Amino acid sequence: MASVFARGAVGRFTGHDCREASQLKLSENKIPLQVSLQKAVTRSFAVPEPPGQSAPALEWDELLGYLRAIDDFNLPPLDALLAQTDVVGDPAMPKPAECAVLRWIERVFQEWEQSFPLEWELTHKLRAFKPAVAMASLSEETFFRPGQHPLHQMLDAIHSAAIGWQGDLGRIGQPVTNLIDKAIADVRGCLDQGGDMAAIASQIVAEAQRMRARAEKLTERTIAAEHGRLRAAMAKTIAADLINGQLLKYTAPSELNAFIRGPWYDSAQLTYLKFGDQSQQWRDFEATTGQLLLAMHPLAPPGTMPARNGFDWHAFCPQNCVDYCSAFSMRTIYCSAKWQPTSTCCSASPRIVPGTFPPTDSRLGPARRSHSQNDSGRRSRPMV
């Protein structure tokens, strides 16, 4: 908001000065602007009166009374004030310098809404600050020093807390609207009855900063959760690609389907998630997968291995394959009749798909549970 006050004061929003500040990343927080903008505002927004048509000037109390009575915040403050004088037939007008300040306030709000837009509901609520801002600008010279007045700091803090707010957030977004309503009521009460504007602004700024901190933490958790889901989905694809690549080289017997589609596929995902696909562990897993399939292929072609009971694979697998499987608690090979093709890997040649791996006993050997107990007597379905 402070930068908008400075830009609106001189009536220029582009130029060499702005470009240099952007390139150097300077801000009013690092280099406070101590020079008052009051003269620049009066010079830039003053409108000469037509000769011979000067109107009487409003008294100070009358001017503040009209500003307090504004109820249509969509109108510029000067237009809303003149609408009230027309209704009562008061020919008086604010002084030229006061008219210039009121025009400037409207320009500041327009620039603020265009440069830093929020949801329409919040934009409409924040327009209720116009009368209070107008009264402060007419009565306090410090208001013309960007970032120095409590109202500047309050509006900046509220805007920062409102970033990302949406009308469909329900109870989650209620604290933002409550904060704006409270700030408006406190500011209007302070201007009407007198009070410490700095203390009110300090409370609102502190609450807005707490809300912003909570929103940032929620955003970080949401990003982390989404990143985890994306990594898990990527792990499924990359693990399937690795095993499918080995299955293209070596045809797996049907009795090995459930093991490859289940715990071996899960182990590939865990290896990727823990070490990545550029690690030595990932290369070892790929080599072990090829050794496992190669060991099973020549000794046990499809249809020659027991189909109803789990079998001890020590006789078929190299020692490093057994050690690797044991490290992941994969003790026994089962054949599952619950196989269904997936979009990740499905073709006419053997492919790895997720499967169900039932629990086994703690010994490295065949389970004490027959295949007929696992799938109601159905034989293993070969891969297609």
N, C-alpha and C positions, 0 to 999 in steps of 0.2 A: 504493500500500500504506500509506503514511503516513497518508493521510486516513482509510483504513479503520480503522487502529489508533485514531485519535482518536474516530471515531464509535462504535466498539465499546466504548471505555472507559466512556462515559457511558450506553450502552444506549439511545441515541436517534438515529434516523436521519432524522428530519424535524423541522421547527420553524423559528422565525423566524431563528435564527442561520444555519442551513444555507441558507435562501432568500436571505438578504442576501449571504452569501459567494458564492453562485452568480451573483447579479445583478452584483456588483462584480468577478467573475472573480478573486477572491483565491485564493492557493494557499500551501501551506506553504513553497514555494521563495521566495516574495516576503516572507512574514511568518512566519518560523520560530516554531514553538510551543515555547517554552523551558520551560514548566511541565511537571513530571512528571505522568503520568497514573496513577501507582501507587496513590495513595489512592483515586482514583475507581474504579479497577478493583476494588480490595479491597472497597469499599463496594457496588458494583453487582452483583458476581458472588459475593459470600459467601453461603453457605447455613447458617443456624443449625443446630447439632447438637441432636438430640433430647436432652432432659434424661436424665441417667443412662446415656447410651449413648456416652460419649466413648471413642474408640479411641486406642491409643498412637500417637505420632507417628513417622513414618519418619525415620531418621537421614539426614543430608544425602547421604552417600556412597551409601546404599541408594536414595534417591530418584533420584539421577543415574544409577545403574546400571540401574534399571528403565526410565528414559526412553531410555537408550542401547539397551536390548534390544527396544524396540518394533519389530515387523515388520509389523503390520497398520496401514498409514497411513490407512485409511478410517475407523478408529475415532477418536473424540476422544481426545486424549492422556491425560486422566484415566481414561477407561474402559479404555484399553489398559493403563495402569499397574495399575489395580485387577484386571484380568483376570490379570495375572501374579502378584499377591499371592494371589489366590484359588487359583491352581494350586499354589503352594508352601505354602499354608496360613498365610500371614503376616497376622496381624490388624492390623498397623500401617497407618496412613493418613497421607497428607500433611497438613500443618498447614492450618487453615482458610484462611489467606492464600494458601498455595501452591495449594490447590484452586481458589480464586477466579481466580488467574492462569491455571491450566490451562484452566478453563472459558472464560476470556476469549480465549485463543489459539484455541480451537475456533471461537468466535464470529467472530473476525477472519477465519479462513480461509473460513468459510461466507459471510460478507459479501463477501469478496474474489472468490470464485468466482461469486457471484450478480451482483454489480455489474460485474465485468470478466471475463466468461466467455471461456475459450479452448476449443480442441478437447479432447475428453475425455481423449485420450492424454496431452496435456501437463498437464491438470488433475491426473490421477492421479500423474504424475511429481512435480509440485510439492508434493503432499501429503507427500512424503518429507522435506520440510523441517520438518514439525511437531515431531519430537523436538528438532532443533537449535534451533528457535525457542523451544520450551518451556524448554530448558535455559538459553538466553541470557536469557530473561525472568525466570527465577528467580534468576539469579546476577549480573545487571548492571542497575543502576538506570537507565543511559542507554537501555536498551531501551524504556522507557516515554516517551521523548521522540520523537514521530513524526518520521521522516525523519532522525534523528540517528545511529541505530545502523547499522553497516555492513551488517547483514542486511536492514534496510529498503531501503537503496539497492540492494543486490544483487537482491532480489526485484523491485523496481520495474524495474530495467534488463532483467532476464530477461523479465518480462512484456511490456515494450515491444518487445523483439526478437521475441517469439513471436506478436505480433498478425499475423493473416493466415495463420498456419501451418495446413496441412492434411495429413492423413495420406497422401494420394495424391501428394504432391510428390516422393516418392522421394529421390534424391540431393540435390536442391535443398534439401529441408527437413532433411537430415541434420545440418547444423551447429547447428541449434537444439536438437535432442535431445542432441547431443554436449555442447553448452554446459551444459545442465541437469544431465546426468549428472556432468560434471566439477565443477560447482558443489556438488552434493550430496556427492560424495566428498571434496572439499577441506574443506567445512564440517564434515563428520562427523570427518574426520581432525584438524582443528584443535581441536575440542572434546574428542576422546578423548586426543590426545597433546600438546595445547598448541601454540599457534602464533599468528601475527599475523592475526587476523580482518580487520583493516582492509586489509592487503596483499592477502589473497585476494579480498576484495570489490572492491578497486580493479582487479585483473586481470579479474575477471568483468565488471565494469561497462564497462571499456574494450572488451572483446571484444564485448559485447552492443551497444554503441554503433556499432561498426564494422559489425556485421551489420545493424543497423537502417538505417544509412546506405546500405549496398548494396541493401537491399530498397526503400528509397525511390527510389533511382536507377532500379532495374528497373521500379518502378511508373510513374515518369515516362516512361520509354521506351515502356512498354506503352500508356499513355494517349496519347502522341504518335502512335504507330503507328495506333492505333484511330481517333484523330481524323483522321489523314490518309486512312484508308480511307473514313470517313464523308464527308469533303469530296469525295473522288474520286467516290463514288457520287452525291452530291448534284449535282456538276458534270455528270455524264452526264444526269441528269434535267432540270436547268435548261437545259442546252444544247439538248437535244432539244425542250423546250417552246418555246424561242425559234425554232429553225429550223422546227418544225412550224407555229408560228403564221404564219410567212411563207409556208410552202408552202400554207396554206389560202387565202392571197390570190392567189398566183401558181402556176400549174401548171408544174412543171419538166419539160423534155423528158427522155425516157428516157436519152439520152446523158449527162445531167448527174448521173444517179443515184449512180454510184460516187464522183464528186467530193464531192457533198453528204454522202453517207453516210460518207465516209472522212476526208480531210484537213480539209474544212470543219467537220465535226462535231468533230474533234479540236481544231481551232483554237478553236472556241467553248468547249470545256472548259478549254483553257489560258488563254484570256482571263478566264474566270470565276475560275479558281484564282489567277491573278496579280493581278487588279484588283477582282474582286467584281462583283455584278450591279447595284450602285448607282453605278458609275464611269462616266466619260465614255467610256472605251475600250469598255465593254460596250454603251453606247448607239450608239457608232460601228459596232460590229460588227453590231448589229441592223439599222441603217440600210443598211450595206453589203450585208448578206444580201438585203434587199428590193430594192436596186438591181440586184444580180446576177441575181436571179430575174426581175425586171421586164425587164432587158435581154435575157435569153435567151428569154423567153416570146413576144413578138410576132415576133421575127426568126427563130426556129427552133422552130416547133411540133413536137410529137412525130413522129418518122419522117422529117423532112426533113434532119437532120444526118447526117454520115458515121457509120456504125456500126462500121467495121472499123479505122479509124485514129484516133489522137489528132489533135486539130485545134487550130489556133492561135485563141485566143479573143479576141485583140486587137480583131477586127472586131465582136465581140458585146458586150464588157464595157466599162463606163465606166473611165476611167483609175484612179480611186480603188479600184475592185475589183481591177484588175490589181496595183496597188501593194500592196494589203492581202494578196493571195494570195502575191505575191513575198516579202513579209516573212516568211511562214511556209514558204518554200521549196516552194510549190505551183506547179509549172511547167506541168503538162499534165493534161488531163482524160482519164480512162480509164473504160471501161465494164467492169464486173466481172460475171461470171456466178455469183459466190459469194454472192449476196444471199439472206438468210433473214430473215423477220420476227422481231421481238423483242417482249417484253412492254412495253418502254418506249414504243415508238411503232409501232403497227400498226393500220391501219383501211382502209376502202375508199378513202379519199383518199390522195394522196401523203404519205409520212412519211419522216423521216430515220431511218436505222438504221446501225449501225457497218458499215464495209466494209473491204476490203483495197486499199491504195494501193501499187502496185508502184513501184520506183525509176525515175527518169527521168534524162535527161542534164541537164547544167548549164544548157542554154540555155532561154530563155523562149520556148517554141514546141513544136511537135509532137515526140514521141519518135520514135526510129528503129526502133521495135518495133511491129509490126502487131498489130491486135486479135486476129487469128487465132492469133498466138503466145502471147497472154496467156491465152486461154481455150479453146484447141484448136478454134477456128473457130466457137464458138457465138456467136450474136448477143446483144446486150444484152437482158436481161430487163426489161421495163417494171415500174415500181412498181405495186402493187395496193393 
